[in-house]
Amino acid sequence: MQFKYDVLIIGGGHAGCEAASAAAKLGAKTCLITMDMNKIAQMSCNPAVGGIAKGQIVREIDALGGQMGQITDATAIQFRMLNRGKGPAVWSPRAQCDRMKFILEWRKKLDEIDHLSIWQDQADELIVENGEAVGIRTIWGAEFRAKSIIVTAGTFLNGLMHIGRYQIPGGRCSEPAVYHFSESISRHGIRVSRMKTGTPVRIDARSVHFEDMERQDGETDFHQFSYIGENRKLKQLPCWTCYTTKESHEILNQGLADSPLFNGQIQSTGPRYCPSIETKIVTFPDKDQHPLFLEPEGESTNEMYLNGFSSSMPMDIQLNALHQIPALREARIYRAGYAIEYDYFDPTQLKQTLESKVVKGLFFAGQVNGTTGYEEAGGQGIVAGINAALQCTGNQTFTMNRDESYIGVLIDDLTTKGVDEPYRMFTSRAEYRILLRQDDADARLTERAYQIGLADRNRYDWWMQKKEAITRIIDFCNTTSVKPKEINAQLEAIGTTPLHEGCKVADLIARPQITLGNLSTIIPELKTLIDSAPNRCEEIAEAAEIKMKYNGYIEREKIVAEKMHRLEGIKIKDRFDYEKLHEISTEGRQKLARINPETLAQASRIPGVSPSDINVLLVLLHR
């Protein structure tokens, strides 16, 4: 049996769902192949979306016309804006979600998209003809042909799970591993290696002594993930915090001989920034405690996720260690934590469109590229889906620069630097953080997404109305003056220095104690202007305020980014035989030959390529 499509997506996780949605919305006849239609977009680890820099990625997915932001808002059971004590460059939204409702909401969204089919099966063989991916065969004998194929297989390729000395093949708890498919890809010259990740125990809330924990409530203001979707509608629930103890550490130490991470059973590299509890006690032996966060899994379940206690120790060690923590002294668990090893493919063999440099028409997104996290996967998925669909209709491609999005930073890091451990996004990875704020992803990306047909007319019109409203507020503040006698009493009440002479409203906004909110209670015309915004007036006011407060920093960073764009415009792909350029360092020659960068700017970001190597390339280009 043979089926024909424009785009095939292998894997129904967060990357696969965003890829399928994007490709189909662009008009490509698309098929999403998944092992279990009832676990589409499963939150395999913690039931949360967002976090430091990850929240910015979800805002960018939403601004592009993707789905993750709206689905998160629809299923959120707690929301917080992280880093509010710092500048807006690093504010990051995060939400706890109802795990089951998240899956149902994704399934509903996909079922509503024209041109999209779903097939429940397992990919077994990649079909390559004349160096081009043209289809796949499944374990049930179905053959699918397509112009573009996207692999988003997560942790399923040759997946192997570990609890103590027990090893069970699988891609996720109670789900089978995928064999053969990885080998059918690597035989065409695509490099494959192994990584490891893990997850903690799930705890029955009825067995927890919450009186011994600290309650952590969410926020209830206007902030959310989607620029156009509905605000939180589910019951909002608290999270809880506590700490490990010396006694729990002693039990964990006693079990290290049976730990797969320390007895040689696991050879692959795990995530540096989300270490297991056993890694923490070995790495930081002087610490008597580590923080733990108990998070609800849903609106109507007793299952809770113990963030900070990821482990692959034997079950009895995990449970006995938990019982040494006062709040968890009688804890009952639904399942033990476990580690999983899986295949990934070297992302330096990808173009910035996420198409393979080795096999034409073959795209990769998500954990198969060496990343970790739902958000990183979704960001890659939407880019792969866009480019796979565009490839079916012509030579147009869609990429984003490092000053344009965190997704652009992510993909550039993967394709330029590669990975030697699971990649996680942080704000520190971006050179232009003040340009990549969570509040302005729509300003950066929605018009571009509308031009290629991914963002619909409603989203575009809403952004244009918002843009005009922000401009009106800023123009008012830049042109309206206030006098000391009109405002000094109120300024002193706010706790800021009174005026000695008149000034523009924008000059007042620059003060740290002053916001558009408290200033609008003093200046009626400003309040009227904000309240007249077409929708979400608080969000619009915040966006305008940030642009005014940080205008100097924003403009300065734009100048730096523009200088780098000059190097981005110098194309060097396939223009040099790097092995013959002896003026360049040996390491530089080897790295440039292996990656074959698209531009001089990308070459400058390759580890091991020095500034003098770049100068040599510039001289050779002039010749």
HELIX and SHEET records of a PDB file:
HELIX    1   1 HIS A   14  LYS A   25  1                                  12    
HELIX    2   2 MET A   37  LYS A   39  5                                   3    
HELIX    3   3 LYS A   54  LEU A   64  1                                  11    
HELIX    4   4 MET A   68  THR A   75  1                                   8    
HELIX    5   5 PRO A   88  VAL A   90  5                                   3    
HELIX    6   6 ARG A   99  ASP A  111  1                                  13    
HELIX    7   7 PHE A  181  SER A  186  1                                   6    
HELIX    8   8 ALA A  205  SER A  207  5                                   3    
HELIX    9   9 PHE A  210  ASP A  212  5                                   3    
HELIX   10  10 LYS A  246  GLN A  254  1                                   9    
HELIX   11  11 LEU A  256  ASP A  258  5                                   3    
HELIX   12  12 ILE A  277  THR A  283  1                                   7    
HELIX   13  13 MET A  315  LEU A  322  1                                   8    
HELIX   14  14 PRO A  326  LEU A  328  5                                   3    
HELIX   15  15 PRO A  347  GLN A  349  5                                   3    
HELIX   16  16 GLY A  366  ASN A  369  5                                   4    
HELIX   17  17 TYR A  374  THR A  393  1                                  20    
HELIX   18  18 TYR A  406  LYS A  417  1                                  12    
HELIX   19  19 THR A  427  ARG A  429  5                                   3    
HELIX   20  20 ARG A  433  LEU A  435  5                                   3    
HELIX   21  21 GLN A  438  ASP A  440  5                                   3    
HELIX   22  22 ALA A  441  ILE A  452  1                                  12    
HELIX   23  23 ARG A  457  THR A  479  1                                  23    
HELIX   24  24 PRO A  484  ILE A  494  1                                  11    
HELIX   25  25 VAL A  505  ILE A  509  1                                   5    
HELIX   26  26 LEU A  516  SER A  520  1                                   5    
HELIX   27  27 PRO A  524  ASP A  531  1                                   8    
HELIX   28  28 CYS A  537  LYS A  549  1                                  13    
HELIX   29  29 ASN A  551  GLU A  568  1                                  18    
HELIX   30  30 TYR A  578  LYS A  580  5                                   3    
HELIX   31  31 THR A  586  ILE A  595  1                                  10    
HELIX   32  32 LEU A  600  SER A  604  1                                   5    
HELIX   33  33 PRO A  611  HIS A  622  1                                  12    
SHEET    1   A 6 LEU A 116  GLN A 120  0                                        
SHEET    2   A 6 THR A  30  THR A  34  1                                        
SHEET    3   A 6 GLN A   2  ILE A  10  1                                        
SHEET    4   A 6 GLU A 143  VAL A 151  1                                        
SHEET    5   A 6 GLU A 132  THR A 138 -1                                        
SHEET    6   A 6 ALA A 123  GLU A 129 -1                                        
SHEET    1   B 5 LEU A 116  GLN A 120  0                                        
SHEET    2   B 5 THR A  30  THR A  34  1                                        
SHEET    3   B 5 GLN A   2  ILE A  10  1                                        
SHEET    4   B 5 GLU A 143  VAL A 151  1                                        
SHEET    5   B 5 LEU A 362  PHE A 364  1                                        
SHEET    1   C 3 ALA A  48  GLY A  50  0                                        
SHEET    2   C 3 SER A  92  CYS A  97 -1                                        
SHEET    3   C 3 ALA A  76  LEU A  82 -1                                        
SHEET    1   D 8 TYR A 166  PRO A 169  0                                        
SHEET    2   D 8 LEU A 160  ILE A 163 -1                                        
SHEET    3   D 8 TYR A 338  PHE A 345 -1                                        
SHEET    4   D 8 VAL A 192  ASP A 204 -1                                        
SHEET    5   D 8 GLU A 303  SER A 310 -1                                        
SHEET    6   D 8 PRO A 291  PRO A 296 -1                                        
SHEET    7   D 8 CYS A 239  TYR A 243 -1                                        
SHEET    8   D 8 GLU A 214  GLN A 216 -1                                        
SHEET    1   E 5 TYR A 166  PRO A 169  0                                        
SHEET    2   E 5 LEU A 160  ILE A 163 -1                                        
SHEET    3   E 5 TYR A 338  PHE A 345 -1                                        
SHEET    4   E 5 VAL A 192  ASP A 204 -1                                        
SHEET    5   E 5 ILE A 333  ARG A 335 -1                                        
SHEET    1   F 2 SER A 481  VAL A 482  0                                        
SHEET    2   F 2 CYS A 503  LYS A 504 -1                                        
END                                                                             
